Structure formats: C-alpha cells, structure tokens
Amino acid sequence: MKLPGQEESDLSSASENVPTGELDSGPGSGLSPDGPLDTDSRALEVPKDPPLFIQLNELLGWPHAPEWKETGRWVLFEEKLEVGAGRWSAPHVPTVALPSLQKLRSLLAKGLVLLDCPALSLQELAEQVTRVESLSPELRGKLKALLLQRPQHLIQTPCTSPCWGSAHSREASQEEEAPLKEQHQNPRRQKFPAGAEAGAVLAGQLGFLEQPLGVFVRLQDPVVLGPLIEVPLPSRFFCLLLGPPTLGRGYHEMGRAAAILLSDLQFQWRVRRASSLHDLLAALDAFLEEVTVLPPGRWDPTARIPPPKRPPSEHKRLPSQLRLAKGPSLRRRTPAEDRHGRRQHAANPELRRTGRLFGGLVQDVRRKASWYPSDFLDALHPQCFSAVLYIYLATITNAITFGGLLGEATDGAQGVLESFLGTAVTGAAFCLTAGQPLTILSSTGPVLVFERLLFSFSRDHSLDYLPFRLWVGIWVAIFCLVLVATEASVLVRYFTRFTEEGFCALISLIFIYDAVGKMLTLTRAYPIQRPGSPTYGCLCQYPDPGGNESQRTSTNPKDRDDILSMDLGLVNASLLPPPECAQRGGHPRGPGCHTVPDIAFFSILLFLTSFLFAMALKHVKTSRFFPSVVRKMLGDFSSVLAILLGCGLDAFLGLATPKLMVPREFKPTLPGRGWLVSPFGANPWWLSVAAALPALLLTILIFMDQQITGVILNRAEYRLRKGAGFHLDLFCVAVLMPLTSALGLPWYVSATVISLAHMDSLRRESRACAPGEAPSFLGIREQRLTGLAVFILTGISIFLAPILKFIPVPLLYGIFLYMGVTAISSIQFTKRVQLLLIPAKHQPDLLFLRHVPLSRVHLFTAIQLACLGLLWIIKSTPAAIIFPIMLLGLVGVRKALEWVFSPQELLWLDELMPEKERSIPESGVEPECSFSGSDSEDSELMYQPKAPEINISVN
C-alpha cells in the first residue's frame, strides 16, 4: 500500500457493505466510509459484514492412518503450509486453475447445500452434513467419526517453537469440543477484531466413498466448532469436499478453490445473503466472470505473487443489487468531487456563505462546541506523548532559529526570548479556542520577510520601530476582523493544488535554506583549520629572567630529531596543549590556541546524523525488519531517537560543539525597554493612520499564509471527523495580533510544515490487519491537548536552560532540514519536476501520465517552477514589499491556466475552480471514463480515493 505522502493513492479503503467490517477498514477490505459512496451506503443502511478467516483442512494418510491437517489459510491473501520447513509461507495472492473452479461448481450443484443451518456444535454439524441419501448408515457413521477427529494445526507462538495439535480418532465429547490451550495462545487471535468469523474447508480423498461428496453449509448463528479452526473464532461457513482416490491433487485444489472463493469479498457478500442453491451458484458464476486467465507457458505456476502495495478498489465489483441502487452515483461523481474522487472545497459546510455578518464565525463556534470535551478525552493515548515530544523539539527549534533570524533582522529589537514567549502564549491560546487545534502557530518565512522589510523602512526613515509595528498590528487585526465578518474565508475554494503546492514548496525551501544556511554560519564561526591558514598554529612564550617574554619555540620545528634530543626543560612547548603550556609557566599565543579544529566537521556530522537517522527510522515503520510493535515505536520516536543519538555522540567525544542557547533571564532582548510598547514613542501621531498601508499588505500575507495552511490541513483525505474552522481560526489570529504587537512579540500564523508534521505524528492506523496487508490509514487523532502541551513546554523551556543546554544546535538544524525535505518531497509538484530529468521509458506509471501528454505535464510544471522562482527572487530582493500580493497572484495565474489547459488536463494535474465546476454538465468532462461497469484499468483506478497530497511522513 502507498505512504501518507505518495501520489495517486489513498492509505485505506474501508468497508461499506462488503463484508470486511471490523478489520479496521483495511485497504482492499471493502469500500471507504469517507469515499464518494458513503452517503449512499448510509441511505441504504446496508450492514457491515465481519471479516472472515478461512482455513483448509486436508485429509492425509489414507488408508493407513487418516488424519486432518491444516494446509492453508486465508484472510485476504493465502498462506500455505511448508511441510518440510515446518512453517507458514509468506502471504501471497492466491492462484487457482480454472478447471478446479469448474469442478467445484459441478460438485456443489449436485451436492448438499444447507443455508441457515441451526447446528450449535461440531457434533450437530456432523450429524447434518452426513445426511446424504447416497450414504449408507454404516458410511455415515464412518464419515461422522472422521469429521470429529481433531485436526493438526501448526501454531507458531512467539515464545515457543511451532507445535502441532494432537489428532484423536475417536468421537469427541462436548468437553473435547472446547478450544485447545494452543488455540487460545495463538498470536494470530490478536489480529482479528471483535466480531470476526471463520470458515472451514475440509477436502481430501476417502477410499470408502464411491462418488464425490460436496457439502456447503452456512450456519444460522456462528458457532465455535471446537478445535476445528486454529483460532477459536465462531464459524459461519463449512465446506466439505471428499471423493474416491484419483490421480493428482484434484480435491486439494478444489478445496483451495473453495477457500479462495470464501476469501473474496464480493463472493462473501453474495453468499451471506443467498437463499437457495441458485443464489450460491450465481455468486460463483459472478466470480468466474471476473477471473483473469494467465496463458500457460507465459508464467511459472509455482511462483508466488506478493500482495500488491494497494489492492484494487472494490467499488466497481459491487453486487448487482447495490449496483442498481447506486447506479447514478457509480457512473459519475458529483460536481463537488474531482477527478480522483476527492471532495472539493465547495462541498464543505464551512465554506458556504450564510449572508449574515459573522455568520460563518457563529457556525464554526457552534460546530466545534459539541466536540470540545472530546478534544481533550481523545488525547488520552500513548501516541500523543510521542507527538508532544517531537513537535516540542520542532517548535523550539523553529523558535530559536526564527528568533535568531528576527534578532539579526531587527538589530536586537526582538530576539529568542520574545520568540519563546510569543510562541508559548499565542500557541496555547490558539489551541484552546481555534477551530482547527491541530494547527501549530509559529513564525514563518513570509512573515519574517515582512518584519525585515518593516524594520528597514523604519530605520531608513528614522522611525521608532516597535511603536510603528504596534499600529501595523492593530490595523491588521481590524482588517482580519472585517474579513471574518464578511465571510471572506470562503474564498479558499479558489486555492487549488496549484496554489497550495507553490506555497508549500516555498515554505519547505525556506526551511531547507535556513537549515543549510545556519550550518554554513557555524562553519564560519568555527573555521576549518588547515596548515598555512591564518588560524593555524600556536606559540608558547616564556618570560626571560628580566621579566620579558621571549619566544622559546616555534610552531613548525625543522628537525624532529632535534626535538626528541632536547632536555625536558627545553622541550618545544608549542607541541603541548595550551593548558600544559600554562602549567610550565608559559603563555599560549596565536589565533589557534583557543580553537578546537574538529568542531566544524563534527557539527556537520551531527547535522547529517539527525537528518539521515530520522529519515531512516521513518522508513523502518514500513520495512520488514523487527516486529510490528518495535517498528511502530521506532517510527513514532524517530526524531527523538535521532536527537538522543546525536547527544550521546556529542557527550561521548566531549567536543565543544555549539549548544542550544535558551534565555536565562525573563526580560526583553532590547535593553532599556519594558514589556509594553508605547503607542507612539518618538513617532508622529499621523503614523498610526499611515500604518494602515503596510498593514493591508500584511493582512493579505497573513490571510494567504493562514488559510492555505488551513486548506491543506483540512483536506478530506485526512478523514477529519470534527470539521474545520476557517472563520474561527482567522478570528483567533486577528485577536492575537494586537496582543503580540503590544508586547513586542513576533507575529504568528499557522506554520505549514510543523502543522503537517503534527498531524502526521497523530495518524491512526489499523492494528488488526490481514497477513500481507499493510496497516491502513484510519484518520487523525483530533484533539487539543498535544498542541497545548507543546506550547506549555515551550514556555517552561525558558526555565529549563540547565537541561536544554546540552542539546547541540546542529542536531536541531538537522531536524529542521528533515521537515523541509519530507514536506517538499511529498507533493506532486516534486514528482513532476523529477519527470523532467527521467527519460520517458523509465518514468513511473503515474496515473496522470496516462491521460495527459507528457509535453503538457512539463509545461504545467515549468509554469509552477517559474512562479516559485519569481516568489523566491521577490522574497530575497528589496521588492519583497509586494511579496504578499505575489502570493495572491498565484490564484490569478491558476485562473489564467484555464486558457492554456483543457478542463480534462486540469482535472488530472490540479483541480477545477468553483465556477468551472458549476459549468460542467452532470455527465462530466471525461466521457471516455464512464463508470458503466467497464473493466478498463481507468475505471478501476478512478475509484481509489486520493491520498493526502502534502504531508510529512515523519512516522
């Protein structure tokens, strides 16, 4: 299955009406509850069917010592018993010969079919299935005794070697029908959720039978059939396939065919609702209609096909009853859904105008109030602890980095202390009151650019910076409140993926640029020393008898033998470390006496260690190494472990690497100023009115920064249950603006990268998944407590200097780089940029490449690259004052693309604008991809829900 950031896929596809039910909605388990058909499924109220575990017991040893032995098992994929190795094979896609299916159909058509059988035990079931007219009473007795034999199961427990259950030939009593101790100790039992059921298939050759015997039973109520199944699950289905000895493995293959049928989700759905033999055979025929035949000689029948990363969607394989009921919804999506089945912004109730002042804000408050208690109760999970640690480290790294950059940009008017205090106060307040509490407020690159420009303007015109900044913040709050009152947040419907990717790529590049730039600054602060460089060498000087210092030695002796022949009192003191030189009465002299030559190299090593180790641990979670619990633990704590490893290396080698600098005193960075900023200072009164002009530009920037991040975080692919709060979020930012301005604290908006990292660290994934099936994405753990804890810890960090001072700064820069790289590498834009460098024959099989010419894809990518480059250039030049307008211009550029690209191309490469959606006829813009039951690969891929386009796969 593809990860939270891979293109053209979703992370899960849960059961709607296909019987997978409680298997934690795994991919391939059925239909997505959040997908396009969710509304229809609720309307039809089709009950979910529980997952089914199928086991094949084969009769071996006839005629000498016949016994039942488990030789295969299925949930979604097949596991075969490898007798020689004494273990189960790896899960693989089952394959079966077509004649086996045809023989099975013929046998069932002539055999005994019992639907809703009332048997309550294995003994009663044996009585029912042996009531075949062709069997004499004597044969019935033999067959019943054989069916009651205890089968052998290969149960592999974690602490013991594989054990085989014993076989008994006599009839089992009621006590003997109780599950064995080995069955309860089977670790596979934990893989099944409550309500899971089992199906047993018994097959083999039996000498006393004159003709084949086929029996299919569906129990009225699922019953635990004693030791028949290796896992003590209640059995729903029972299939018996026996016959006289024949050449080959005909009955074994027929048994596998029956088990494969029962493992098919659509066959399960049909057979659970079958009322007669005709319905059972119709379900089998429907399965045969979808069978794909591989020509003989073109593949190896003994080869095992590994499970696909993404099992195909079950949407187009719906039973005919639902296909008729859902016909219109299956054949086309509503205009609110895009080409990939995603819900468009227009479908969100948060983005509909109410026509009243502050109407959207009132609706957001009412909507979120009902969820407020659960926002704290849902945080009571160990995963939240890991998220707090990770986001806390990321937040203080961001606060320190941007605090330092802000101090440089404002000549010390603001600094690290203001950054820590502002982050803690505004972040905690936002988490308590915001509509989307998963958002992390922080300083961002675009706002930092504006702060630098505002300070430069104040300095060039001899203005008092902080009072001028106070009025800018007040005007921004007023403008933002106007936007909230007029429900301007509904305009985020025009923020398509083109705008989101451009903004996210810009923020990610700022993270990468700042991380690398700070490391280069460290190498200049701790230069690499080379022979002959100005900082190379150290002289040790001693005072002569007259009290003057004389140079007794030089740094570069000419003859090593002369040094070794000197008396200890005349040893070349320059070869000794400066402390020893001082002990001998000398004085170290020279630029290299008090520098450590390895700091720059070791800082780079720590930088790369944290980055590469965090990246490696991120992939451990989806690797084959270690048990799943260990993999999940390593993935959840990847960044924390990377930092701990770097701290351990630093402490072990004892080098004087630069450590985390945390303010030790609670006072403003600028000497002589109090915490409250004077409204005017030395500025004229009219400047309070003139501040409205830069405030208007900053309002545009904050609106774009805040709302684009909100759109990305609230995408339907994240399966958020509690909804968004665009109006409420902007209102909270507006209220906090005067507070931070009055205290001289930095301005804060939603931080895209850290917020995405926060959400990704709270991903919920299925734990009970079928063998061979990767855990499926279930949604995000939505709550307020992790963000609140992060910002409380950030505030406490001001007083934790004795502990935090041991963390090397290069480690945090490595995490900074990690967040930027993972963010930019997960968007489709990056994949399309890579296509520019990949020859056509080596390009990956991306879905949009099947429907959009490669030249058009490159043109779309080139336009995005040009926009990104223009934004970066403007941000880095004195013209950065118009940077907010250029961000808003991305929406205009996207609108202009409708003159260059067709709606079909924009559907694949981006999304449609709202008015374009309304102009599309109900039949859509893609008639060649209708959903009329076609077997084309396009129709199959259409149904797969879209994965989050932009995410940070931290865990």
Steps between C-alpha positions, in 0.01 A plus 500: 500500500629855412630752801338838640659697251503275171311609196186355342410282795331505834613322809187307565176390359262384762196282484167645406280201432758247397561255783820621649345691774713523800831416339575862576391598156809377329575574140346244284268418784218675332377848434614815664263645755620844406499441131249610241256223581476569870176693479336228296607225738351681795180559307473134408604397854681193377651323803872441511611140487774380734837389365534133422790266576503193274689182580561197278527165679618221271449129563838326480628149571219295345458203531750426780457786748270767364522833678401859437782745460478873448678580172380849412337811642361822356376840608573716200805311379606138511750337734612148415644246738861425413517149643873450460588830667233468767370852452244708316589667175497872453156637406451509124228551242325163454486344156287204396448306181177570316402126481506487882237771518290329237520163679409671827192652339388164363553333837302763690220493243450128568585507870338605824452870572376602844430871547428628851581165658398503873794284620653620828804272522735298284318180590164642391660630182644156427152354542360747249762462228497120506130486414569423139271254324786337314669394826406186687462515880836328540677752278326784678642376829850474357477843344367655820784345704747633247354851515526504878870426495709776645709654221864593524583869500842657466480772763805722528514676833750780567672323789494139385586298195221408258271239654259258339166430663441131569256294299240267654312240301214445742192713518534820691283569799362839586804571719736396224331748268626787718784698342847376581750697707714545188207666325464761772876563494504546125642850437287523185199534727602856584491593132124462480264761636188424697234341283735322261378166368654188349434265214624141483572310180564124531629317194669172419478150358296239682518136389159382620317761290384387159416846366604855585328670791454875515337684790471875558359627829422849620425493872208703622705625794880486506626233737845410630552150358742381764852431371396503134647849440844597625361827638198470734274711280131427445455325167245622246581279198586132464593331173567126461656363180577128506518227238659173395877495436602653168822587327649838579388744767150568374326525837780708650467749218120499528539573871731788419248623243224498765721684748596759237134554423419557867792743533362712218309793644230511236438126514472529878242777462290295262522169680408656835175616342434192286165333558533199269740286301431721200629806688814312604573394142426852378760636742752248367415590141545870579844415635586305185396795283773710660774236491811595306668208324877490458605309188702184570869517430516878559548481874614260769200345681718435805589868532332684784367844418571739789211705633459828311594821671144609435231240448255614231189675611181302547275780370434371153459142630189585696226238494229560246245600765713789614616575147139568404432700813815705464510520123514880460750541781725235351493629149607851578614712787317802618635836396636534853746217433805524283662257258648294781183464700596770744248735653546854380504796731153603389356193667624613843228662712769731641540659156140597435390858546227566752434854383525637856774696672724257689265222388785267413667569835182418691459176309862402570454562872180296513656218300814475711327543837342155480845345452675697773490232778624231263784727392660421835378145556627386159853598603523222759715276282874416510540624144426853619801486731728427206339781302556746786871416521554525127303819441650659812850452365392625159329802658793609713729447203277724296476754785876512545575516129244763413572684825864525401412605146254756635766637736736546207228657286394750770840577655396346832158664529361147526681177573486143622323583826219680320480207261464250784248709692291585194495140381387375842230763560347519153529127435331401825221753451446384142485131597235575762274710278572425134282312258787274391713438812743277309642817348832613646548876517855613442719752325509436128737595222261737318415690820870521587564655161235763570644570848842559344354737243302691763808545718708615204233757411491626860878526519533677166237759598615539863181356644457328832455140387298335779231775529465506121472122505233523772270705275563267208388211719187686613402577142563138400265386776234741375536385140489134603184558703344659193594189302342280767184712509458485121576125488798555273634158600268339246747625239728212593294301251719667238816365662553195282793263512695735273494770767548259790802331344663832412457627854606174664806473276598856591468436873689169471782668308521766770540222759771330294675828420501613862625163629788488252570871545527469877741209460718707267494774761630252755788404271593866474479542877713189551724498192670193368870534576751408235880526499595846387162656580492813722339306782752218495772476765562596859810645666600450862693795644698507824622806691879540493693558825452873450126460503451536124338233293715327244412251238652176606338287229324522166206306371687324222828335614735419218647182637299252700821339626605830656173511694543148631862571610405808700501499876154502659553859608565601140221301341313675219211634703302578184438129458323489834135593549445853630407377853831318536681800361344713772599246766863534394487871551445597138229699328321361189515748216338474159156479335494122523562468872139519609323334209407135456567392141234226494191701591400587144538144377323354799217752475445390141509138619234568762295691244504207257452247781171648616377547143595158363411309816153658512450419131612140552275445800208642307536215250553234770129518576417358158799268470524126567738531791395445863152418631222743421494641855871581485467652152216722613693612808809585295290686245304699758814610683725537196592864552535461877730200454702690240555786744586263787752320279664828406511614863661171595768535233567857604531408869718197423757696298474805724545761227405860558227509238256793516216417734142615521484854633191551715431834669586489869339828604145604443545846350474654152791461264524873427668668798302774667151415378211364699265228398227739382574696184422872504226586246696785341850525642693750293272462199249766386131434565407475133720192465229302681273568202769451236574156648182379333680474165767246602236335718291434190791317337564304818130410521519348152808305603347374825173407327686303234740339747228410749234381260722305262633308797143449618393366159791256496435377854125459450507301179252216485784251453596542867153376600449762769174436684462825688513736205697814436458854629638746246307800635575418865869445431536835325308667783743355758800622298341846476445520876856392573654760268451804732623296797827399335547850357448667840751270667755526222469131420527351149188462288371147471296310241457134418831332426440268206790260545477458877120472487525225242760327712264528796217339307722228362624411848136444601408263218268218601568168330335163523657247731290198409594445139512192286834327436668664204294815541669817618331700775235726354457869562199567721527872553661748738475503879323834528546669837631817664724361771815426299527853364420647841768284665753598233451871562499462878833317475626773268423760768659287771809461280603851601567353846644167379831641384707260723352204308454635148850647492641152430320468163736585212351756264606307184266217603204736495605640165500142370139455617423833337641368172311173545166677527569710192617207287213271597248775434625594155559140394141397570322736261413414142691804381828338605414181314424698186830685532676163515327402177695777326819301567369147435492356146150407388565125501616510863225721637274357772149394411326804646129526438502848348764391245243264350260783419709815451772529233847521648568834332193649670612362834842662453336829403287498815808419711706772331234759581503393864880515507495848351249619761705346780821656371332840467370479857847410629665782308247757622536372856877546485509849347394850615182446298386255768246757617269373225559140604147460648343622177708250304370218721149611422602513136539121501122476496490730196765295322299186568191668358693597187605137450145424393587675173802274452380159623177318439269409791595136448869579549437721801293226661799268486772751583311726739138572596221696344407847619152527662326675212659252259351217704153652464546529125578131458200295389389218720660249269843654573786591274632149454251286310766247415523412867137430577420261781262274321659182621788512256798288585751761389790572728398863506161419650670293766750769589238771505337352804811513712472797737775756489773501761605819673691699242724681744612334816802426709554128548680535826384173645 
